[in-house]
Amino acid sequence: MTTRTAGTTVRRLLGVAGAGGLAVAAGVALAERSALEAGARTVPVPALASVGADALLVPGRSGTRLPRGAVEAQEAESRDVRPPDEAAPDAQPPPSGRAAAKAERAAMIARLARILDGFATGLDRQTERRVAAAIYDESVRWGIDPLLTLAVIETESTYRNGAISFVGARGLMQIRPFVGEELAARLRLPWQGYQTLHDPVANVKMGVYYLARLRARFGDLATALAAYNIGPNAVQMLIDEEREVPTGYVRKVLASYARLLADTPGRTRLAARTEPTARR
């Protein structure tokens, strides 16, 4: 899927289906994984689908429903394909898989660093580069599109490393201390309280892992994002009571994600992984 196709599909779903439909579009950027913790429930990632306004992925009074009628977004692309004997004399062979992955990583880290540099992050450029690398590497490690991680950071803290919410959440991905302490233990990161939460690389590692864990627990991206915002226990209570799960935050994140996709020329969706690239 090209950047143009992904961006167009996400924007179309934003207008037609709301947060639920958008969650399907962004859900293809999350890889299906084995449970991230003992006993965690996993549900296969839904296919990119055409969703009606009444078919949301967020559980509510009508229960959890999947979209009706899966379709695949396609784009006709003109290509200049020449027979081997007509190839240009200086044509180079395509890069190997490893070389292509390395080039993709370098290009995306540079792109992420440029975005960070455009905001008052409170970080120097060298640290912003380290944060950009962490966003890319941790997102790929846990099966999330790095641009989706960036959209969460934009929505949570507007890229401000020193951000503190009224409930005490801190750092780029706005992690509360009691949550951060548990995440640091799981990821074997040194825990030094507030100082760790304002370490931007550690904050990104914890935030990406936390989102992936919520995705594994609730089984869909929209509910995982809502849980990231208001807490998994609050979301579980709403589900148990068959009440609507708020979608305002979900819409904001996925709208930012759509814009970031559209603003990244040549960007293709991160291929879904069926197995984790690393475990700790």
Helices and strands as residue ranges (DSSP letters): H 3-16, H 18-27, G 84-86, H 97-117, H 125-141, H 146-157, H 177-187, H 194-197, H 200-218, H 221-230, H 232-240, H 248-262
